[in-house]
Amino acid sequence: MYYRVSIAQINPEQKDAFVARADELRDAMQALPGLQSVTFIQTGEGEAVGLAVYDSEESFMKAAPLVVEIMGGFAEFFTAPPEQRSGPTIWSM
């Protein structure tokens, strides 16, 4: 498995609109190569952490240009560019 972690600053007043946009983009996200799941967790007022799980780094790389396009659909909700990290599983339970 390969993971992308995104730490996003979201305008708190637009959280519901952010969730609605995610629902609108669900089909586009489900069509990404190798994508297993996407989860956003509210970690503070105006902050969310997104976790995207892919079956492999190769799928992640194939999906990358499409992810940039999809993430552009969320830009109006971000108060700063998201911080992103990615990498393979080294341990799981």
PyMOL Python script that loads the backbone (N, CA, C, O; Angstrom):
from pymol import cmd

cmd.read_pdbstr("""\
ATOM      1  N   MET A   1       0.835  -1.182   0.000  1.00  0.00           N
ATOM      2  CA  MET A   1       0.000   0.000   0.000  1.00  0.00           C
ATOM      3  C   MET A   1       0.880   1.245   0.000  1.00  0.00           C
ATOM      4  O   MET A   1       2.004   1.246   0.503  1.00  0.00           O
ATOM      5  N   TYR A   2       0.327   2.301  -0.582  1.00  0.00           N
ATOM      6  CA  TYR A   2       1.034   3.571  -0.672  1.00  0.00           C
ATOM      7  C   TYR A   2       0.053   4.660  -0.228  1.00  0.00           C
ATOM      8  O   TYR A   2      -1.125   4.624  -0.583  1.00  0.00           O
ATOM      9  N   TYR A   3       0.544   5.621   0.545  1.00  0.00           N
ATOM     10  CA  TYR A   3      -0.332   6.610   1.155  1.00  0.00           C
ATOM     11  C   TYR A   3       0.059   8.035   0.786  1.00  0.00           C
ATOM     12  O   TYR A   3       1.237   8.350   0.613  1.00  0.00           O
ATOM     13  N   ARG A   4      -0.958   8.891   0.670  1.00  0.00           N
ATOM     14  CA  ARG A   4      -0.757  10.333   0.537  1.00  0.00           C
ATOM     15  C   ARG A   4      -1.467  10.973   1.705  1.00  0.00           C
ATOM     16  O   ARG A   4      -2.670  10.784   1.886  1.00  0.00           O
ATOM     17  N   VAL A   5      -0.728  11.736   2.505  1.00  0.00           N
ATOM     18  CA  VAL A   5      -1.283  12.470   3.636  1.00  0.00           C
ATOM     19  C   VAL A   5      -1.271  13.947   3.268  1.00  0.00           C
ATOM     20  O   VAL A   5      -0.241  14.488   2.865  1.00  0.00           O
ATOM     21  N   SER A   6      -2.413  14.588   3.409  1.00  0.00           N
ATOM     22  CA  SER A   6      -2.531  16.017   3.122  1.00  0.00           C
ATOM     23  C   SER A   6      -3.049  16.722   4.366  1.00  0.00           C
ATOM     24  O   SER A   6      -4.071  16.333   4.931  1.00  0.00           O
ATOM     25  N   ILE A   7      -2.338  17.758   4.789  1.00  0.00           N
ATOM     26  CA  ILE A   7      -2.780  18.570   5.920  1.00  0.00           C
ATOM     27  C   ILE A   7      -3.304  19.874   5.327  1.00  0.00           C
ATOM     28  O   ILE A   7      -2.558  20.655   4.737  1.00  0.00           O
ATOM     29  N   ALA A   8      -4.609  20.087   5.501  1.00  0.00           N
ATOM     30  CA  ALA A   8      -5.261  21.219   4.844  1.00  0.00           C
ATOM     31  C   ALA A   8      -5.833  22.190   5.866  1.00  0.00           C
ATOM     32  O   ALA A   8      -6.413  21.787   6.874  1.00  0.00           O
ATOM     33  N   GLN A   9      -5.658  23.471   5.587  1.00  0.00           N
ATOM     34  CA  GLN A   9      -6.292  24.535   6.362  1.00  0.00           C
ATOM     35  C   GLN A   9      -7.551  24.922   5.594  1.00  0.00           C
ATOM     36  O   GLN A   9      -7.478  25.412   4.467  1.00  0.00           O
ATOM     37  N   ILE A  10      -8.697  24.697   6.212  1.00  0.00           N
ATOM     38  CA  ILE A  10      -9.984  24.920   5.544  1.00  0.00           C
ATOM     39  C   ILE A  10     -10.745  26.008   6.298  1.00  0.00           C
ATOM     40  O   ILE A  10     -10.791  26.008   7.528  1.00  0.00           O
ATOM     41  N   ASN A  11     -11.328  26.916   5.559  1.00  0.00           N
ATOM     42  CA  ASN A  11     -12.157  27.948   6.171  1.00  0.00           C
ATOM     43  C   ASN A  11     -13.259  27.258   6.971  1.00  0.00           C
ATOM     44  O   ASN A  11     -14.088  26.560   6.387  1.00  0.00           O
ATOM     45  N   PRO A  12     -13.291  27.435   8.303  1.00  0.00           N
ATOM     46  CA  PRO A  12     -14.271  26.734   9.135  1.00  0.00           C
ATOM     47  C   PRO A  12     -15.717  26.994   8.723  1.00  0.00           C
ATOM     48  O   PRO A  12     -16.577  26.127   8.879  1.00  0.00           O
ATOM     49  N   GLU A  13     -15.979  28.177   8.203  1.00  0.00           N
ATOM     50  CA  GLU A  13     -17.339  28.514   7.778  1.00  0.00           C
ATOM     51  C   GLU A  13     -17.752  27.764   6.520  1.00  0.00           C
ATOM     52  O   GLU A  13     -18.932  27.747   6.170  1.00  0.00           O
ATOM     53  N   GLN A  14     -16.792  27.141   5.834  1.00  0.00           N
ATOM     54  CA  GLN A  14     -17.092  26.446   4.586  1.00  0.00           C
ATOM     55  C   GLN A  14     -16.940  24.924   4.698  1.00  0.00           C
ATOM     56  O   GLN A  14     -16.882  24.227   3.685  1.00  0.00           O
ATOM     57  N   LYS A  15     -16.877  24.413   5.934  1.00  0.00           N
ATOM     58  CA  LYS A  15     -16.690  22.971   6.107  1.00  0.00           C
ATOM     59  C   LYS A  15     -17.800  22.174   5.420  1.00  0.00           C
ATOM     60  O   LYS A  15     -17.518  21.190   4.735  1.00  0.00           O
ATOM     61  N   ASP A  16     -19.045  22.585   5.593  1.00  0.00           N
ATOM     62  CA  ASP A  16     -20.152  21.854   4.971  1.00  0.00           C
ATOM     63  C   ASP A  16     -20.065  21.908   3.450  1.00  0.00           C
ATOM     64  O   ASP A  16     -20.357  20.921   2.776  1.00  0.00           O
ATOM     65  N   ALA A  17     -19.667  23.052   2.909  1.00  0.00           N
ATOM     66  CA  ALA A  17     -19.506  23.179   1.455  1.00  0.00           C
ATOM     67  C   ALA A  17     -18.350  22.312   0.973  1.00  0.00           C
ATOM     68  O   ALA A  17     -18.417  21.739  -0.115  1.00  0.00           O
ATOM     69  N   PHE A  18     -17.284  22.208   1.777  1.00  0.00           N
ATOM     70  CA  PHE A  18     -16.151  21.333   1.444  1.00  0.00           C
ATOM     71  C   PHE A  18     -16.630  19.880   1.340  1.00  0.00           C
ATOM     72  O   PHE A  18     -16.300  19.178   0.384  1.00  0.00           O
ATOM     73  N   VAL A  19     -17.403  19.442   2.323  1.00  0.00           N
ATOM     74  CA  VAL A  19     -17.923  18.071   2.322  1.00  0.00           C
ATOM     75  C   VAL A  19     -18.847  17.852   1.120  1.00  0.00           C
ATOM     76  O   VAL A  19     -18.798  16.800   0.482  1.00  0.00           O
ATOM     77  N   ALA A  20     -19.677  18.828   0.817  1.00  0.00           N
ATOM     78  CA  ALA A  20     -20.560  18.713  -0.346  1.00  0.00           C
ATOM     79  C   ALA A  20     -19.750  18.594  -1.638  1.00  0.00           C
ATOM     80  O   ALA A  20     -20.103  17.810  -2.519  1.00  0.00           O
ATOM     81  N   ARG A  21     -18.672  19.360  -1.756  1.00  0.00           N
ATOM     82  CA  ARG A  21     -17.821  19.276  -2.951  1.00  0.00           C
ATOM     83  C   ARG A  21     -17.168  17.901  -3.036  1.00  0.00           C
ATOM     84  O   ARG A  21     -17.073  17.324  -4.119  1.00  0.00           O
ATOM     85  N   ALA A  22     -16.719  17.374  -1.898  1.00  0.00           N
ATOM     86  CA  ALA A  22     -16.134  16.032  -1.887  1.00  0.00           C
ATOM     87  C   ALA A  22     -17.147  15.013  -2.398  1.00  0.00           C
ATOM     88  O   ALA A  22     -16.799  14.120  -3.169  1.00  0.00           O
ATOM     89  N   ASP A  23     -18.391  15.146  -1.971  1.00  0.00           N
ATOM     90  CA  ASP A  23     -19.440  14.243  -2.462  1.00  0.00           C
ATOM     91  C   ASP A  23     -19.632  14.391  -3.972  1.00  0.00           C
ATOM     92  O   ASP A  23     -19.831  13.400  -4.675  1.00  0.00           O
ATOM     93  N   GLU A  24     -19.572  15.632  -4.469  1.00  0.00           N
ATOM     94  CA  GLU A  24     -19.708  15.878  -5.913  1.00  0.00           C
ATOM     95  C   GLU A  24     -18.571  15.236  -6.700  1.00  0.00           C
ATOM     96  O   GLU A  24     -18.770  14.776  -7.824  1.00  0.00           O
ATOM     97  N   LEU A  25     -17.378  15.207  -6.107  1.00  0.00           N
ATOM     98  CA  LEU A  25     -16.198  14.681  -6.798  1.00  0.00           C
ATOM     99  C   LEU A  25     -15.932  13.205  -6.504  1.00  0.00           C
ATOM    100  O   LEU A  25     -14.907  12.663  -6.917  1.00  0.00           O
ATOM    101  N   ARG A  26     -16.848  12.559  -5.796  1.00  0.00           N
ATOM    102  CA  ARG A  26     -16.683  11.156  -5.401  1.00  0.00           C
ATOM    103  C   ARG A  26     -16.409  10.248  -6.609  1.00  0.00           C
ATOM    104  O   ARG A  26     -15.483   9.439  -6.569  1.00  0.00           O
ATOM    105  N   ASP A  27     -17.196  10.372  -7.673  1.00  0.00           N
ATOM    106  CA  ASP A  27     -17.007   9.508  -8.844  1.00  0.00           C
ATOM    107  C   ASP A  27     -15.635   9.712  -9.480  1.00  0.00           C
ATOM    108  O   ASP A  27     -14.989   8.747  -9.889  1.00  0.00           O
ATOM    109  N   ALA A  28     -15.192  10.960  -9.563  1.00  0.00           N
ATOM    110  CA  ALA A  28     -13.867  11.245 -10.133  1.00  0.00           C
ATOM    111  C   ALA A  28     -12.774  10.627  -9.270  1.00  0.00           C
ATOM    112  O   ALA A  28     -11.793  10.097  -9.790  1.00  0.00           O
ATOM    113  N   MET A  29     -12.944  10.695  -7.947  1.00  0.00           N
ATOM    114  CA  MET A  29     -11.942  10.107  -7.054  1.00  0.00           C
ATOM    115  C   MET A  29     -11.962   8.584  -7.143  1.00  0.00           C
ATOM    116  O   MET A  29     -10.905   7.953  -7.150  1.00  0.00           O
ATOM    117  N   GLN A  30     -13.138   7.993  -7.210  1.00  0.00           N
ATOM    118  CA  GLN A  30     -13.233   6.537  -7.295  1.00  0.00           C
ATOM    119  C   GLN A  30     -12.629   5.994  -8.586  1.00  0.00           C
ATOM    120  O   GLN A  30     -12.253   4.824  -8.648  1.00  0.00           O
ATOM    121  N   ALA A  31     -12.534   6.827  -9.610  1.00  0.00           N
ATOM    122  CA  ALA A  31     -11.967   6.401 -10.899  1.00  0.00           C
ATOM    123  C   ALA A  31     -10.437   6.485 -10.930  1.00  0.00           C
ATOM    124  O   ALA A  31      -9.824   6.061 -11.910  1.00  0.00           O
ATOM    125  N   LEU A  32      -9.814   7.019  -9.882  1.00  0.00           N
ATOM    126  CA  LEU A  32      -8.357   7.138  -9.866  1.00  0.00           C
ATOM    127  C   LEU A  32      -7.717   5.751  -9.848  1.00  0.00           C
ATOM    128  O   LEU A  32      -8.178   4.863  -9.132  1.00  0.00           O
ATOM    129  N   PRO A  33      -6.663   5.566 -10.629  1.00  0.00           N
ATOM    130  CA  PRO A  33      -6.002   4.262 -10.689  1.00  0.00           C
ATOM    131  C   PRO A  33      -5.501   3.799  -9.322  1.00  0.00           C
ATOM    132  O   PRO A  33      -4.739   4.504  -8.660  1.00  0.00           O
ATOM    133  N   GLY A  34      -5.930   2.623  -8.909  1.00  0.00           N
ATOM    134  CA  GLY A  34      -5.418   2.010  -7.692  1.00  0.00           C
ATOM    135  C   GLY A  34      -5.871   2.617  -6.382  1.00  0.00           C
ATOM    136  O   GLY A  34      -5.438   2.171  -5.320  1.00  0.00           O
ATOM    137  N   LEU A  35      -6.736   3.628  -6.426  1.00  0.00           N
ATOM    138  CA  LEU A  35      -7.180   4.259  -5.183  1.00  0.00           C
ATOM    139  C   LEU A  35      -8.065   3.294  -4.400  1.00  0.00           C
ATOM    140  O   LEU A  35      -9.041   2.767  -4.934  1.00  0.00           O
ATOM    141  N   GLN A  36      -7.724   3.066  -3.141  1.00  0.00           N
ATOM    142  CA  GLN A  36      -8.482   2.172  -2.275  1.00  0.00           C
ATOM    143  C   GLN A  36      -9.480   2.939  -1.402  1.00  0.00           C
ATOM    144  O   GLN A  36     -10.612   2.496  -1.209  1.00  0.00           O
ATOM    145  N   SER A  37      -9.052   4.095  -0.875  1.00  0.00           N
ATOM    146  CA  SER A  37      -9.944   4.891  -0.032  1.00  0.00           C
ATOM    147  C   SER A  37      -9.392   6.296   0.142  1.00  0.00           C
ATOM    148  O   SER A  37      -8.206   6.555  -0.064  1.00  0.00           O
ATOM    149  N   VAL A  38     -10.292   7.198   0.531  1.00  0.00           N
ATOM    150  CA  VAL A  38      -9.925   8.570   0.891  1.00  0.00           C
ATOM    151  C   VAL A  38     -10.699   8.915   2.158  1.00  0.00           C
ATOM    152  O   VAL A  38     -11.907   8.690   2.236  1.00  0.00           O
ATOM    153  N   THR A  39     -10.006   9.456   3.142  1.00  0.00           N
ATOM    154  CA  THR A  39     -10.635   9.855   4.396  1.00  0.00           C
ATOM    155  C   THR A  39     -10.103  11.226   4.789  1.00  0.00           C
ATOM    156  O   THR A  39      -8.899  11.474   4.729  1.00  0.00           O
ATOM    157  N   PHE A  40     -11.003  12.113   5.190  1.00  0.00           N
ATOM    158  CA  PHE A  40     -10.601  13.395   5.764  1.00  0.00           C
ATOM    159  C   PHE A  40     -11.010  13.404   7.220  1.00  0.00           C
ATOM    160  O   PHE A  40     -12.130  13.023   7.561  1.00  0.00           O
ATOM    161  N   ILE A  41     -10.104  13.839   8.080  1.00  0.00           N
ATOM    162  CA  ILE A  41     -10.315  13.865   9.516  1.00  0.00           C
ATOM    163  C   ILE A  41     -10.181  15.313   9.983  1.00  0.00           C
ATOM    164  O   ILE A  41      -9.186  15.973   9.684  1.00  0.00           O
ATOM    165  N   GLN A  42     -11.172  15.803  10.708  1.00  0.00           N
ATOM    166  CA  GLN A  42     -11.060  17.150  11.267  1.00  0.00           C
ATOM    167  C   GLN A  42     -10.152  17.070  12.480  1.00  0.00           C
ATOM    168  O   GLN A  42     -10.486  16.416  13.468  1.00  0.00           O
ATOM    169  N   THR A  43      -9.008  17.731  12.411  1.00  0.00           N
ATOM    170  CA  THR A  43      -8.014  17.653  13.482  1.00  0.00           C
ATOM    171  C   THR A  43      -7.942  18.932  14.311  1.00  0.00           C
ATOM    172  O   THR A  43      -7.166  19.016  15.263  1.00  0.00           O
ATOM    173  N   GLY A  44      -8.735  19.908  13.955  1.00  0.00           N
ATOM    174  CA  GLY A  44      -8.774  21.162  14.704  1.00  0.00           C
ATOM    175  C   GLY A  44      -9.715  22.115  14.007  1.00  0.00           C
ATOM    176  O   GLY A  44     -10.210  21.828  12.917  1.00  0.00           O
ATOM    177  N   GLU A  45      -9.959  23.233  14.625  1.00  0.00           N
ATOM    178  CA  GLU A  45     -10.807  24.249  14.010  1.00  0.00           C
ATOM    179  C   GLU A  45     -10.111  24.760  12.749  1.00  0.00           C
ATOM    180  O   GLU A  45      -9.050  25.379  12.831  1.00  0.00           O
ATOM    181  N   GLY A  46     -10.696  24.508  11.608  1.00  0.00           N
ATOM    182  CA  GLY A  46     -10.111  24.960  10.355  1.00  0.00           C
ATOM    183  C   GLY A  46      -8.990  24.086   9.831  1.00  0.00           C
ATOM    184  O   GLY A  46      -8.283  24.485   8.906  1.00  0.00           O
ATOM    185  N   GLU A  47      -8.808  22.891  10.404  1.00  0.00           N
ATOM    186  CA  GLU A  47      -7.749  21.999   9.931  1.00  0.00           C
ATOM    187  C   GLU A  47      -8.307  20.599   9.707  1.00  0.00           C
ATOM    188  O   GLU A  47      -9.089  20.090  10.510  1.00  0.00           O
ATOM    189  N   ALA A  48      -7.893  19.991   8.606  1.00  0.00           N
ATOM    190  CA  ALA A  48      -8.274  18.616   8.312  1.00  0.00           C
ATOM    191  C   ALA A  48      -7.062  17.884   7.750  1.00  0.00           C
ATOM    192  O   ALA A  48      -6.218  18.474   7.075  1.00  0.00           O
ATOM    193  N   VAL A  49      -6.993  16.600   8.040  1.00  0.00           N
ATOM    194  CA  VAL A  49      -5.949  15.744   7.495  1.00  0.00           C
ATOM    195  C   VAL A  49      -6.638  14.754   6.568  1.00  0.00           C
ATOM    196  O   VAL A  49      -7.577  14.062   6.962  1.00  0.00           O
ATOM    197  N   GLY A  50      -6.158  14.697   5.332  1.00  0.00           N
ATOM    198  CA  GLY A  50      -6.688  13.750   4.362  1.00  0.00           C
ATOM    199  C   GLY A  50      -5.728  12.589   4.199  1.00  0.00           C
ATOM    200  O   GLY A  50      -4.512  12.776   4.177  1.00  0.00           O
ATOM    201  N   LEU A  51      -6.276  11.396   4.086  1.00  0.00           N
ATOM    202  CA  LEU A  51      -5.475  10.200   3.890  1.00  0.00           C
ATOM    203  C   LEU A  51      -6.016   9.457   2.684  1.00  0.00           C
ATOM    204  O   LEU A  51      -7.145   8.966   2.703  1.00  0.00           O
ATOM    205  N   ALA A  52      -5.209   9.376   1.633  1.00  0.00           N
ATOM    206  CA  ALA A  52      -5.571   8.626   0.433  1.00  0.00           C
ATOM    207  C   ALA A  52      -4.710   7.365   0.390  1.00  0.00           C
ATOM    208  O   ALA A  52      -3.490   7.434   0.539  1.00  0.00           O
ATOM    209  N   VAL A  53      -5.349   6.219   0.186  1.00  0.00           N
ATOM    210  CA  VAL A  53      -4.668   4.935   0.178  1.00  0.00           C
ATOM    211  C   VAL A  53      -4.717   4.363  -1.237  1.00  0.00           C
ATOM    212  O   VAL A  53      -5.785   4.216  -1.832  1.00  0.00           O
ATOM    213  N   TYR A  54      -3.531   4.045  -1.756  1.00  0.00           N
ATOM    214  CA  TYR A  54      -3.400   3.457  -3.093  1.00  0.00           C
ATOM    215  C   TYR A  54      -2.846   2.043  -2.978  1.00  0.00           C
ATOM    216  O   TYR A  54      -2.206   1.698  -1.983  1.00  0.00           O
ATOM    217  N   ASP A  55      -3.092   1.228  -3.996  1.00  0.00           N
ATOM    218  CA  ASP A  55      -2.578  -0.139  -3.965  1.00  0.00           C
ATOM    219  C   ASP A  55      -1.074  -0.212  -4.193  1.00  0.00           C
ATOM    220  O   ASP A  55      -0.441  -1.199  -3.818  1.00  0.00           O
ATOM    221  N   SER A  56      -0.489   0.827  -4.807  1.00  0.00           N
ATOM    222  CA  SER A  56       0.948   0.822  -5.071  1.00  0.00           C
ATOM    223  C   SER A  56       1.440   2.236  -5.381  1.00  0.00           C
ATOM    224  O   SER A  56       0.653   3.133  -5.681  1.00  0.00           O
ATOM    225  N   GLU A  57       2.743   2.408  -5.302  1.00  0.00           N
ATOM    226  CA  GLU A  57       3.335   3.697  -5.685  1.00  0.00           C
ATOM    227  C   GLU A  57       3.125   3.951  -7.172  1.00  0.00           C
ATOM    228  O   GLU A  57       2.919   5.092  -7.586  1.00  0.00           O
ATOM    229  N   GLU A  58       3.178   2.903  -7.968  1.00  0.00           N
ATOM    230  CA  GLU A  58       2.952   3.052  -9.408  1.00  0.00           C
ATOM    231  C   GLU A  58       1.562   3.634  -9.691  1.00  0.00           C
ATOM    232  O   GLU A  58       1.425   4.536 -10.517  1.00  0.00           O
ATOM    233  N   SER A  59       0.543   3.124  -9.015  1.00  0.00           N
ATOM    234  CA  SER A  59      -0.813   3.670  -9.192  1.00  0.00           C
ATOM    235  C   SER A  59      -0.878   5.113  -8.728  1.00  0.00           C
ATOM    236  O   SER A  59      -1.504   5.956  -9.370  1.00  0.00           O
ATOM    237  N   PHE A  60      -0.223   5.392  -7.602  1.00  0.00           N
ATOM    238  CA  PHE A  60      -0.176   6.761  -7.086  1.00  0.00           C
ATOM    239  C   PHE A  60       0.413   7.707  -8.139  1.00  0.00           C
ATOM    240  O   PHE A  60      -0.123   8.789  -8.377  1.00  0.00           O
ATOM    241  N   MET A  61       1.496   7.298  -8.753  1.00  0.00           N
ATOM    242  CA  MET A  61       2.145   8.134  -9.774  1.00  0.00           C
ATOM    243  C   MET A  61       1.249   8.323 -10.998  1.00  0.00           C
ATOM    244  O   MET A  61       1.197   9.417 -11.560  1.00  0.00           O
ATOM    245  N   LYS A  62       0.551   7.277 -11.413  1.00  0.00           N
ATOM    246  CA  LYS A  62      -0.387   7.397 -12.536  1.00  0.00           C
ATOM    247  C   LYS A  62      -1.524   8.356 -12.212  1.00  0.00           C
ATOM    248  O   LYS A  62      -1.978   9.113 -13.070  1.00  0.00           O
ATOM    249  N   ALA A  63      -1.970   8.314 -10.982  1.00  0.00           N
ATOM    250  CA  ALA A  63      -3.104   9.141 -10.566  1.00  0.00           C
ATOM    251  C   ALA A  63      -2.726  10.600 -10.335  1.00  0.00           C
ATOM    252  O   ALA A  63      -3.596  11.471 -10.367  1.00  0.00           O
ATOM    253  N   ALA A  64      -1.454  10.881 -10.103  1.00  0.00           N
ATOM    254  CA  ALA A  64      -1.009  12.218  -9.678  1.00  0.00           C
ATOM    255  C   ALA A  64      -1.555  13.365 -10.528  1.00  0.00           C
ATOM    256  O   ALA A  64      -2.054  14.336  -9.960  1.00  0.00           O
ATOM    257  N   PRO A  65      -1.486  13.304 -11.870  1.00  0.00           N
ATOM    258  CA  PRO A  65      -2.013  14.440 -12.642  1.00  0.00           C
ATOM    259  C   PRO A  65      -3.525  14.627 -12.454  1.00  0.00           C
ATOM    260  O   PRO A  65      -4.019  15.755 -12.455  1.00  0.00           O
ATOM    261  N   LEU A  66      -4.240  13.540 -12.297  1.00  0.00           N
ATOM    262  CA  LEU A  66      -5.688  13.628 -12.072  1.00  0.00           C
ATOM    263  C   LEU A  66      -5.990  14.166 -10.679  1.00  0.00           C
ATOM    264  O   LEU A  66      -6.962  14.897 -10.487  1.00  0.00           O
ATOM    265  N   VAL A  67      -5.152  13.801  -9.704  1.00  0.00           N
ATOM    266  CA  VAL A  67      -5.331  14.294  -8.336  1.00  0.00           C
ATOM    267  C   VAL A  67      -5.157  15.813  -8.298  1.00  0.00           C
ATOM    268  O   VAL A  67      -5.910  16.509  -7.616  1.00  0.00           O
ATOM    269  N   VAL A  68      -4.183  16.317  -9.019  1.00  0.00           N
ATOM    270  CA  VAL A  68      -3.974  17.777  -9.077  1.00  0.00           C
ATOM    271  C   VAL A  68      -5.241  18.452  -9.595  1.00  0.00           C
ATOM    272  O   VAL A  68      -5.665  19.480  -9.067  1.00  0.00           O
ATOM    273  N   GLU A  69      -5.834  17.876 -10.619  1.00  0.00           N
ATOM    274  CA  GLU A  69      -7.059  18.432 -11.188  1.00  0.00           C
ATOM    275  C   GLU A  69      -8.209  18.373 -10.170  1.00  0.00           C
ATOM    276  O   GLU A  69      -8.930  19.354  -9.988  1.00  0.00           O
ATOM    277  N   ILE A  70      -8.373  17.238  -9.521  1.00  0.00           N
ATOM    278  CA  ILE A  70      -9.440  17.081  -8.532  1.00  0.00           C
ATOM    279  C   ILE A  70      -9.227  18.030  -7.362  1.00  0.00           C
ATOM    280  O   ILE A  70     -10.170  18.685  -6.917  1.00  0.00           O
ATOM    281  N   MET A  71      -7.999  18.113  -6.858  1.00  0.00           N
ATOM    282  CA  MET A  71      -7.713  18.995  -5.724  1.00  0.00           C
ATOM    283  C   MET A  71      -7.990  20.455  -6.073  1.00  0.00           C
ATOM    284  O   MET A  71      -8.336  21.248  -5.197  1.00  0.00           O
ATOM    285  N   GLY A  72      -7.841  20.813  -7.345  1.00  0.00           N
ATOM    286  CA  GLY A  72      -8.171  22.169  -7.780  1.00  0.00           C
ATOM    287  C   GLY A  72      -9.627  22.505  -7.503  1.00  0.00           C
ATOM    288  O   GLY A  72      -9.975  23.671  -7.322  1.00  0.00           O
ATOM    289  N   GLY A  73     -10.478  21.484  -7.468  1.00  0.00           N
ATOM    290  CA  GLY A  73     -11.886  21.692  -7.165  1.00  0.00           C
ATOM    291  C   GLY A  73     -12.144  22.064  -5.709  1.00  0.00           C
ATOM    292  O   GLY A  73     -13.248  22.478  -5.356  1.00  0.00           O
ATOM    293  N   PHE A  74     -11.127  21.916  -4.870  1.00  0.00           N
ATOM    294  CA  PHE A  74     -11.245  22.266  -3.454  1.00  0.00           C
ATOM    295  C   PHE A  74     -10.552  23.578  -3.114  1.00  0.00           C
ATOM    296  O   PHE A  74     -10.667  24.055  -1.985  1.00  0.00           O
ATOM    297  N   ALA A  75      -9.846  24.163  -4.049  1.00  0.00           N
ATOM    298  CA  ALA A  75      -8.994  25.326  -3.773  1.00  0.00           C
ATOM    299  C   ALA A  75      -9.729  26.469  -3.081  1.00  0.00           C
ATOM    300  O   ALA A  75      -9.153  27.141  -2.226  1.00  0.00           O
ATOM    301  N   GLU A  76     -10.975  26.696  -3.432  1.00  0.00           N
ATOM    302  CA  GLU A  76     -11.711  27.824  -2.840  1.00  0.00           C
ATOM    303  C   GLU A  76     -11.929  27.669  -1.334  1.00  0.00           C
ATOM    304  O   GLU A  76     -12.228  28.648  -0.649  1.00  0.00           O
ATOM    305  N   PHE A  77     -11.782  26.450  -0.815  1.00  0.00           N
ATOM    306  CA  PHE A  77     -12.005  26.200   0.608  1.00  0.00           C
ATOM    307  C   PHE A  77     -10.735  26.294   1.444  1.00  0.00           C
ATOM    308  O   PHE A  77     -10.801  26.439   2.664  1.00  0.00           O
ATOM    309  N   PHE A  78      -9.581  26.212   0.790  1.00  0.00           N
ATOM    310  CA  PHE A  78      -8.306  26.222   1.500  1.00  0.00           C
ATOM    311  C   PHE A  78      -7.880  27.650   1.833  1.00  0.00           C
ATOM    312  O   PHE A  78      -8.005  28.559   1.012  1.00  0.00           O
ATOM    313  N   THR A  79      -7.378  27.828   3.049  1.00  0.00           N
ATOM    314  CA  THR A  79      -6.858  29.140   3.431  1.00  0.00           C
ATOM    315  C   THR A  79      -5.342  29.196   3.257  1.00  0.00           C
ATOM    316  O   THR A  79      -4.729  30.248   3.436  1.00  0.00           O
ATOM    317  N   ALA A  80      -4.742  28.059   2.907  1.00  0.00           N
ATOM    318  CA  ALA A  80      -3.309  27.954   2.622  1.00  0.00           C
ATOM    319  C   ALA A  80      -3.117  26.698   1.777  1.00  0.00           C
ATOM    320  O   ALA A  80      -3.949  25.792   1.822  1.00  0.00           O
ATOM    321  N   PRO A  81      -2.038  26.635   1.012  1.00  0.00           N
ATOM    322  CA  PRO A  81      -1.789  25.408   0.247  1.00  0.00           C
ATOM    323  C   PRO A  81      -1.623  24.212   1.199  1.00  0.00           C
ATOM    324  O   PRO A  81      -0.943  24.323   2.219  1.00  0.00           O
ATOM    325  N   PRO A  82      -2.238  23.077   0.868  1.00  0.00           N
ATOM    326  CA  PRO A  82      -2.088  21.896   1.733  1.00  0.00           C
ATOM    327  C   PRO A  82      -0.635  21.413   1.789  1.00  0.00           C
ATOM    328  O   PRO A  82       0.095  21.471   0.799  1.00  0.00           O
ATOM    329  N   GLU A  83      -0.238  20.940   2.965  1.00  0.00           N
ATOM    330  CA  GLU A  83       1.059  20.257   3.108  1.00  0.00           C
ATOM    331  C   GLU A  83       0.810  18.798   2.728  1.00  0.00           C
ATOM    332  O   GLU A  83      -0.187  18.202   3.135  1.00  0.00           O
ATOM    333  N   GLN A  84       1.721  18.236   1.948  1.00  0.00           N
ATOM    334  CA  GLN A  84       1.510  16.856   1.509  1.00  0.00           C
ATOM    335  C   GLN A  84       2.751  16.010   1.737  1.00  0.00           C
ATOM    336  O   GLN A  84       3.884  16.457   1.555  1.00  0.00           O
ATOM    337  N   ARG A  85       2.497  14.782   2.139  1.00  0.00           N
ATOM    338  CA  ARG A  85       3.537  13.773   2.323  1.00  0.00           C
ATOM    339  C   ARG A  85       3.011  12.487   1.705  1.00  0.00           C
ATOM    340  O   ARG A  85       1.801  12.264   1.648  1.00  0.00           O
ATOM    341  N   SER A  86       3.922  11.648   1.244  1.00  0.00           N
ATOM    342  CA  SER A  86       3.505  10.355   0.709  1.00  0.00           C
ATOM    343  C   SER A  86       4.585   9.325   0.965  1.00  0.00           C
ATOM    344  O   SER A  86       5.758   9.657   1.137  1.00  0.00           O
ATOM    345  N   GLY A  87       4.165   8.057   0.987  1.00  0.00           N
ATOM    346  CA  GLY A  87       5.129   6.995   1.188  1.00  0.00           C
ATOM    347  C   GLY A  87       4.468   5.644   1.322  1.00  0.00           C
ATOM    348  O   GLY A  87       3.246   5.540   1.434  1.00  0.00           O
ATOM    349  N   PRO A  88       5.297   4.598   1.308  1.00  0.00           N
ATOM    350  CA  PRO A  88       4.790   3.230   1.399  1.00  0.00           C
ATOM    351  C   PRO A  88       4.553   2.800   2.853  1.00  0.00           C
ATOM    352  O   PRO A  88       5.078   3.404   3.789  1.00  0.00           O
ATOM    353  N   THR A  89       3.778   1.777   3.012  1.00  0.00           N
ATOM    354  CA  THR A  89       3.561   1.175   4.326  1.00  0.00           C
ATOM    355  C   THR A  89       4.872   0.545   4.791  1.00  0.00           C
ATOM    356  O   THR A  89       5.534  -0.163   4.032  1.00  0.00           O
ATOM    357  N   ILE A  90       5.237   0.808   6.041  1.00  0.00           N
ATOM    358  CA  ILE A  90       6.376   0.101   6.612  1.00  0.00           C
ATOM    359  C   ILE A  90       5.942  -0.833   7.733  1.00  0.00           C
ATOM    360  O   ILE A  90       6.686  -1.739   8.108  1.00  0.00           O
ATOM    361  N   TRP A  91       4.737  -0.618   8.275  1.00  0.00           N
ATOM    362  CA  TRP A  91       4.167  -1.497   9.277  1.00  0.00           C
ATOM    363  C   TRP A  91       2.676  -1.257   9.340  1.00  0.00           C
ATOM    364  O   TRP A  91       2.222  -0.125   9.177  1.00  0.00           O
ATOM    365  N   SER A  92       1.908  -2.304   9.572  1.00  0.00           N
ATOM    366  CA  SER A  92       0.468  -2.176   9.648  1.00  0.00           C
ATOM    367  C   SER A  92      -0.094  -3.248  10.577  1.00  0.00           C
ATOM    368  O   SER A  92       0.536  -4.286  10.778  1.00  0.00           O
ATOM    369  N   MET A  93      -1.264  -3.005  11.141  1.00  0.00           N
ATOM    370  CA  MET A  93      -1.904  -3.978  12.007  1.00  0.00           C
ATOM    371  C   MET A  93      -3.363  -4.062  11.668  1.00  0.00           C
ATOM    372  O   MET A  93      -4.098  -4.832  12.287  1.00  0.00           O
TER     373      MET A  93
END
""", "prot")
cmd.dss("prot")
cmd.show_as("cartoon", "prot")
cmd.util.cbc("prot")
cmd.orient("prot")
